[in-house]
Amino acid sequence: MSEEIYERLREFMDKLPGGYPKTPSGVEMKILKKLFREEDAELVMKLTRRPEELSSVAKRTGIPRDQLERRLDDLAARGLIFRERTGDRKKYMALHFVVGVYEFQLKRLDREFCEWFEQYLPYLALSLRAAQVGQLRVIPVQSALSPAKPVAPYASVRELVKGQELIAVQDCICKKEQGLLGKECTRPHEICLSFGQFARGSIDHGAGRQISVEECLGILDLAEKNALVLSPSNTQELSFICCCCSCCCPTLRYGKYMPRPQDEVISYFQAKIDPELCSNCGACLDRCQIEALREGEKVTEVIDGRCIGCGLCVADCPEEAIALEPRPGAQPPPQDMYEVWDLMAKARGVV
């Protein structure tokens, strides 16, 4: 009976926006059994991918309201579903695996889980790629932007953060995962930022702590100092900002070995080097997470198709020889994560 329940759960999660594909090894089933009890699976499969009031879920499931609330709150606390909470008002929804269930397992990671996740990652990546719409994008560090060339608010990290009412910071799950696998990252770990209901979720299940706008800006400055790529949610209404390195972040880890990383991420800019100013000092080479630069005979060169527009090289150039220029054809992001997930589901044919 248990195998049948978990296979139904896998099929259910595979119909969520990001997917949960089957593998020859069955590693995806090991992950599900580690995270979900059988009774968890039955209840999760009764949820939808849009937030619902408790009364709606109770009517559909027939479970007494008090009992249902306790069970749903337990699932939310374990990061297996998503709960919106405003005061005493709560809404619940099914959550796909990435970005979602996995990222909420910060407090539950162990080496076994990390090894299974690494085995599963190539299959997840293919499923997410089929969704066509990315959940993250890349924006420049603030000091790489020129005041003389204003950018859209969704491309400026300070404009995105300004006015946020609820912000949380927590340890980066990618860095924790790599550390448990024996590949400790020396960059700051408490660097993962979330906003609004995503921040509420981080705080509610003990992974994150609430911070002010000022502390958030300080963390972003720390990220720039440590050459971390700013990867916010692919939305105009900010949900999170990942601060990524190519030794830990799967997107950058895989992207670094692709011939054209620029085609794998959503970004708005690319670096351009002024040959009249560049001294070929190599300072920018050490800052680039994606190996988009190379030392030329006389000046440093940007390799075609590799720059993802993070601006880390711009911020650290002693000659001020590098600037960001807009990428042709870049489009504004969707409004919020719900729109992103709808677009992903449509692309995968699971609407």
C-alpha positions in Angstrom: 0.0 0.0 0.0 2.7 2.5 0.9 4.5 2.2 -2.5 1.2 3.0 -4.2 0.6 6.1 -2.0 4.1 7.5 -2.7 3.8 6.8 -6.4 0.5 8.8 -6.4 2.2 11.6 -4.5 5.1 11.6 -7.0 2.5 11.8 -9.9 0.7 14.6 -8.0 3.9 16.6 -7.5 4.9 16.0 -11.1 1.7 17.9 -12.1 2.8 20.9 -10.1 4.5 23.7 -12.0 8.2 22.6 -11.5 7.5 18.9 -11.8 8.8 15.9 -10.0 10.0 13.4 -12.6 10.5 9.7 -12.3 14.1 8.3 -12.5 15.5 4.9 -13.3 17.1 4.7 -9.8 14.0 5.6 -7.9 15.9 8.2 -5.8 12.9 10.5 -6.0 10.9 8.0 -4.0 13.6 7.8 -1.3 13.3 11.6 -0.9 9.5 11.5 -0.7 9.6 8.7 2.0 12.1 10.7 4.0 10.0 13.8 4.0 6.4 12.7 4.0 4.5 10.2 6.2 1.7 8.2 4.4 -1.0 10.3 6.1 0.9 13.5 5.0 0.8 12.3 1.4 -2.9 11.7 1.4 -3.6 15.2 2.7 -1.2 17.0 0.5 -2.8 15.4 -2.6 -6.1 17.1 -1.6 -4.6 20.6 -1.9 -4.4 22.8 -5.0 -1.6 24.9 -6.3 -3.4 28.1 -5.3 -3.8 29.3 -1.7 -7.2 28.3 -0.2 -9.0 29.1 3.0 -9.2 26.4 5.6 -13.0 26.2 5.2 -12.6 25.3 1.5 -10.1 22.5 2.2 -12.3 21.2 5.1 -15.3 21.1 2.8 -13.5 19.2 0.1 -11.8 16.7 2.5 -14.5 16.2 5.1 -11.9 16.4 7.9 -13.1 18.3 11.0 -11.8 21.9 10.9 -9.8 21.8 14.1 -8.0 18.6 13.2 -7.4 19.8 9.6 -5.9 23.0 10.8 -3.5 21.2 13.1 -2.4 18.8 10.3 -2.0 21.6 7.7 0.0 23.8 10.2 2.2 20.8 10.9 2.8 20.2 7.2 3.6 24.0 6.7 6.0 23.9 9.7 7.9 21.0 8.1 8.0 22.9 4.8 5.9 20.4 2.9 3.2 22.8 1.9 3.0 26.6 1.7 0.9 28.6 4.2 0.1 32.3 3.8 -0.6 33.9 7.2 -1.9 37.4 7.9 -2.8 37.7 11.5 -5.1 34.8 12.3 -6.1 34.4 8.7 -4.4 31.4 7.0 -4.4 30.0 3.5 -2.8 26.7 2.3 -1.5 25.4 -1.0 0.4 22.5 -2.4 4.1 23.3 -3.0 6.3 22.0 -5.8 9.7 20.7 -5.0 12.0 23.4 -6.4 11.8 26.3 -5.6 9.6 25.2 -2.7 9.7 22.0 -0.6 13.5 21.5 -0.9 14.4 25.1 0.1 12.2 24.8 3.2 14.2 21.8 4.4 17.1 23.9 5.8 16.7 22.5 9.3 16.2 18.9 8.2 19.1 18.5 5.9 21.5 15.6 6.5 24.2 14.0 4.3 21.9 11.3 3.1 19.3 13.8 1.9 22.0 15.9 0.2 23.4 12.9 -1.6 20.0 11.9 -2.9 19.3 15.5 -4.0 22.5 15.6 -6.0 21.5 12.4 -7.7 18.1 13.8 -8.5 19.2 17.3 -9.6 19.9 16.5 -13.3 16.3 15.1 -13.7 14.8 18.1 -11.8 16.9 20.5 -14.0 15.4 19.0 -17.2 11.8 19.3 -15.8 12.4 22.9 -14.8 13.9 23.6 -18.1 10.8 22.3 -19.8 8.8 24.9 -17.8 10.6 27.6 -19.9 9.9 30.3 -17.3 12.7 30.7 -14.7 11.9 31.2 -11.1 15.0 33.3 -10.5 16.8 36.0 -12.5 20.1 37.9 -12.2 20.3 41.6 -11.4 23.4 43.8 -11.0 25.0 44.6 -7.6 24.0 48.2 -6.9 27.4 49.8 -7.4 27.5 48.5 -10.9 24.6 50.7 -11.9 25.3 54.2 -13.1 23.1 57.1 -11.7 23.4 58.6 -15.1 21.6 55.7 -16.7 18.4 54.9 -14.7 17.1 51.4 -14.8 13.6 49.9 -14.3 12.7 49.3 -10.6 12.7 45.6 -11.1 16.4 45.7 -12.1 17.6 47.7 -9.1 18.1 45.8 -5.9 17.7 48.8 -3.7 14.4 49.8 -5.4 13.2 46.2 -4.9 14.0 46.2 -1.2 12.9 49.7 -0.4 9.5 49.8 1.3 9.4 46.0 2.1 7.5 45.5 5.3 8.5 42.0 6.3 12.0 40.7 5.5 13.8 37.6 6.8 17.3 36.3 6.4 18.4 32.6 6.8 21.3 30.4 6.0 21.8 29.5 2.3 20.6 26.0 1.8 23.0 25.5 -1.2 26.0 26.3 1.0 24.7 24.1 3.8 24.1 21.2 1.4 27.6 21.5 0.0 29.1 21.7 3.5 27.3 18.5 4.5 28.9 16.9 1.4 32.3 17.9 2.6 32.7 21.0 0.3 32.5 23.8 2.8 32.0 27.3 1.3 34.1 30.1 3.0 31.7 32.9 2.0 29.0 34.1 4.4 26.2 31.6 4.9 23.4 33.8 6.5 22.8 35.5 3.2 19.4 34.2 1.9 16.7 36.9 1.9 13.0 36.5 1.7 10.1 39.0 1.7 6.4 39.2 2.5 4.7 35.8 2.8 7.9 34.0 1.9 9.6 35.7 4.9 6.6 34.8 7.1 7.1 31.2 6.1 10.8 31.3 6.8 10.3 32.8 10.3 7.3 30.6 11.2 9.2 27.4 10.8 12.3 28.6 12.5 14.7 28.8 9.6 14.9 32.6 9.3 14.9 35.7 11.5 13.2 39.0 10.8 15.4 41.9 9.8 15.0 45.6 8.9 15.5 47.2 5.5 18.8 48.6 6.8 20.1 45.2 7.8 18.9 43.8 4.5 20.9 46.4 2.5 23.9 45.6 4.7 23.6 42.0 3.7 23.4 42.9 0.1 26.6 45.0 0.5 28.2 41.9 2.1 27.2 39.8 -0.8 28.8 42.2 -3.2 32.0 42.3 -1.2 32.1 38.5 -1.4 31.4 38.4 -5.1 28.0 36.8 -4.8 25.6 37.0 -7.7 22.2 38.6 -6.8 19.4 36.2 -8.0 16.0 37.5 -6.9 12.6 35.9 -7.7 11.7 36.4 -11.3 8.9 38.8 -10.3 8.1 42.5 -9.9 6.7 41.8 -6.4 9.8 40.6 -4.6 9.6 37.2 -2.9 13.3 36.3 -2.3 16.9 37.1 -3.2 19.4 34.4 -3.4 23.1 35.4 -3.2 24.9 32.8 -5.3 28.3 31.4 -5.8 29.4 28.9 -8.5 30.7 26.5 -5.9 27.3 26.0 -4.3 24.4 27.3 -6.4 23.2 24.5 -8.8 22.3 27.1 -11.5 25.8 28.6 -11.5 27.5 25.2 -10.9 25.9 23.8 -14.0 25.9 27.0 -15.9 29.6 27.5 -15.6 30.2 24.4 -17.7 27.8 25.4 -20.5 29.1 27.2 -23.6 26.5 30.0 -23.3 25.4 30.6 -19.7 23.7 33.8 -20.8 21.1 31.6 -22.5 20.4 29.7 -19.3 19.5 32.6 -17.0 17.2 35.6 -17.1 19.1 38.9 -17.0 19.0 42.4 -18.4 22.6 43.4 -18.9 25.9 42.3 -20.1 29.4 43.6 -19.5 31.3 45.7 -22.0 35.0 46.6 -21.6 36.5 49.9 -22.9 39.8 48.9 -24.5 41.1 52.4 -24.1 40.8 52.2 -20.3 41.5 48.5 -19.6 45.0 47.7 -18.2 44.5 43.9 -18.4 45.2 43.7 -14.7 43.0 40.7 -14.2 41.1 41.9 -11.1 37.8 41.2 -12.8 38.7 37.6 -13.6 38.8 36.7 -9.9 35.3 38.3 -9.4 33.4 36.5 -12.2 31.5 33.5 -11.0 30.7 32.2 -14.5 34.1 32.5 -16.2 32.8 35.0 -18.7 36.1 36.9 -19.0 39.5 36.0 -20.3 42.8 37.8 -20.5 43.6 39.0 -24.0 46.8 40.1 -25.5 46.3 43.7 -24.5 43.0 43.9 -22.8 40.6 41.7 -20.9 37.8 40.3 -23.1 34.2 39.4 -22.5 33.5 35.9 -23.9 30.5 35.9 -26.2 27.4 34.4 -24.7 28.8 33.9 -21.2 28.1 37.1 -19.3 25.0 37.0 -17.1 25.0 40.7 -16.2 25.7 40.5 -12.4 28.0 43.5 -12.4 30.6 42.1 -10.0 33.4 42.9 -12.5 32.1 46.4 -12.9 32.2 47.1 -9.2 35.8 46.0 -8.7 37.5 47.4 -11.8 40.3 49.8 -10.7 40.3 51.5 -14.1 36.5 51.9 -14.3 36.9 50.2 -17.7 33.8 48.0 -17.5 30.2 49.1 -17.8 26.9 47.2 -18.1 24.9 47.6 -21.3 21.3 46.4 -21.7 20.8 43.0 -23.3 18.6 43.2 -26.4 15.2 41.7 -26.1 15.1 41.6 -22.3 11.5 41.6 -21.0 10.0 42.7 -17.6 9.4 39.9 -15.2 5.9 38.5 -14.3 4.1 40.3 -11.5 4.4 37.6 -8.7 5.3 34.0 -8.1 1.7 32.9 -8.7 2.0 34.2 -12.2 5.4 32.6 -12.7 4.0 29.2 -11.5 0.9 29.6 -13.8 3.3 30.2 -16.8 5.4 27.2 -15.8 2.4 24.9 -15.5 1.1 26.1 -18.9 4.5 25.5 -20.6 4.6 22.0 -19.1 1.0 21.2 -20.1 -0.1 20.6 -16.5 -2.6 23.4 -16.1 
